[in-house]
Amino acid sequence: MPVLQLLLGILPLTWLPTSRAHHSHPLWGAPHPHRTPRCYSAEELPDGQPPPHLLARSARWEQALPVALVSSLEAEGHRRQPQGALAGPQCPVLRPEEVLTADTHQRSISPWRYRIDTDESRYPQKLAFAECLCRGCISTRTGQETAALNSVRLHQSLLVLRRRPCSPDGAEATSPGAFAFHTEFIRVPVGCTCVLPRSAP
């Protein structure tokens, strides 16, 4: 098995912390350092989705938390629809009696919620992104927000497929519905934590 194919099968299963997103080589039929990525015609791509063999070779995205959470977030959104749209982030009051049954993101002193980020040129197209609910952090004494600490997001890198227009015949002008697929690392916010402020409050 070529080394590049082996790496493409392993990398998505391990999230690698990184300070910046970066790009890797595109996916192609037979890896070669000087070969251009394969351009798939509209007939080869039902609904613009990546070919099954690329998905099978690349990763099991359902094992990644940002992917696994999407279905439950969508179901929660459908239940909430009769009550109106989701309100903007609001820093909650932490009550001791609620801590026992709350999830980690709800009982954290830097609580967060998840929203669905959609990008049609990316696969997976939908990912769960964390949003901090407080600018400060919640005091363990009062249960209310304090500016003595700041809430910041925590990121992990995730390998995705990026769809880009191309031309099957190699012409400079792209063809409608034709795409090449490249691998790309993106930074996904997965939670929030408390840090000391850079300046005094």
Residue pairs with C-beta under 8 A, 6 or more apart in sequence:
2 30
2 31
4 25
4 31
5 31
5 57
8 27
8 57
8 58
8 59
8 183
9 57
9 58
9 59
11 59
11 159
12 58
12 59
12 60
12 61
12 64
12 158
12 159
13 59
13 60
13 63
15 64
15 156
15 157
15 158
16 156
16 157
16 185
17 155
17 156
17 157
18 157
18 185
18 187
20 187
21 157
21 184
21 185
21 186
21 187
22 184
22 185
23 182
23 183
23 184
23 185
24 159
24 182
24 183
24 184
24 185
25 31
25 182
25 183
26 37
26 180
26 181
26 182
26 183
27 37
27 38
27 54
27 57
27 58
27 161
27 181
27 182
27 183
28 35
28 36
28 37
28 38
29 38
37 166
37 180
37 181
37 182
38 180
39 166
39 167
39 168
39 170
39 175
39 178
39 179
39 180
40 51
40 168
40 178
40 179
40 180
40 181
41 168
41 175
41 177
41 178
42 175
42 176
42 177
42 178
44 51
45 51
45 177
45 179
48 120
48 163
48 177
48 179
49 123
50 123
50 161
50 163
50 181
54 161
54 181
55 123
55 161
58 159
58 161
58 183
59 159
61 67
61 124
62 68
64 158
65 128
65 190
66 127
66 128
66 129
66 158
66 188
66 190
67 124
67 126
67 127
67 128
69 114
69 128
70 116
70 124
70 126
70 127
70 128
73 114
73 115
73 116
73 128
74 116
77 86
77 116
80 86
86 115
89 113
89 131
89 132
89 133
90 133
91 111
91 133
91 134
91 135
91 136
91 138
91 145
92 106
92 111
92 133
92 138
93 138
93 143
93 144
94 107
94 109
94 111
94 138
94 140
94 143
94 144
95 143
96 143
98 106
98 107
99 107
105 111
105 112
105 113
105 114
105 130
105 191
105 192
108 191
108 192
108 193
109 137
109 138
109 139
109 140
109 149
109 194
110 132
110 134
110 137
110 138
110 149
110 151
110 152
110 192
110 193
110 194
111 132
111 133
111 134
111 138
111 192
112 130
112 131
112 132
112 133
112 151
112 153
112 191
112 192
113 130
113 131
113 133
114 128
114 129
114 130
114 131
115 128
115 129
115 131
116 126
116 127
116 128
116 129
117 126
117 127
117 128
117 129
118 125
118 126
119 125
119 127
121 162
121 163
121 164
122 160
122 161
122 162
122 163
122 186
123 160
123 161
123 163
123 181
124 160
127 158
127 188
129 188
129 189
130 153
130 154
130 189
130 190
130 191
130 192
131 153
131 189
132 151
132 152
132 153
132 192
133 151
133 192
134 145
134 151
135 145
135 147
135 150
135 151
136 145
136 146
136 147
136 148
136 149
136 150
136 151
136 201
137 145
137 146
137 148
137 149
137 150
137 151
137 194
138 144
138 145
138 146
139 145
139 146
139 148
147 197
147 201
148 197
148 201
149 194
149 195
149 196
149 197
150 194
150 195
150 196
150 197
150 198
151 192
151 193
151 194
152 192
152 193
152 194
152 195
153 189
153 191
153 192
154 189
154 190
154 191
154 192
154 193
155 187
155 188
155 189
155 190
156 187
156 188
156 190
157 185
157 186
157 187
157 188
158 185
158 186
158 188
159 183
159 184
159 185
160 183
160 184
160 185
160 186
161 181
161 182
161 183
161 184
162 181
162 182
162 183
162 184
163 179
163 180
163 181
164 179
164 180
164 181
164 182
165 174
165 175
165 178
165 179
166 174
166 175
166 178
166 179
166 180
167 173
167 174
167 175
167 178
168 175
168 178
169 175
